[in-house]
Amino acid sequence: MSNRVRSNPHSGDSVAFLTTSDESHGKCFRFEYRARAVTAALPDHSHADQVERLEVTAGRLHCRVGGELHVLAAGESLTIQPGVPHSVWNESPEGSRTIAEFRPVGSMQALFELAFPVPEEGD
């Protein structure tokens, strides 16, 4: 497994870093998220200075944006503007695949690096 593709051993979810902060000079963090775990909606949160874009490539993704529920299917996308409360989750046992993007990067890449650490030698 490279530093660009990481898995969470507890959930089975994985993330593949497509464009990093270093590569985009802090302008964009883009990644593919493969959700395998069925999850409930988390409490809404917002990003003060970032635009978040989600594009589903397989399965279905549940999103609550500004209090409105969206269920995105493969080929559909959604853009969340700064300051808008939202939550994103997977309800399907079949999982989902999503390309996500944050502009500018802010702290999002660091948060995903913490949630999906590089495995140590021998793991």
Summary of the structure (lengths in Angstrom):
residues: 123
radius of gyration: 14.1
end to end distance: 10.6
largest distance: 45.0
contacts: 333
relative contact order: 0.27
helix: 10%
strand: 44%
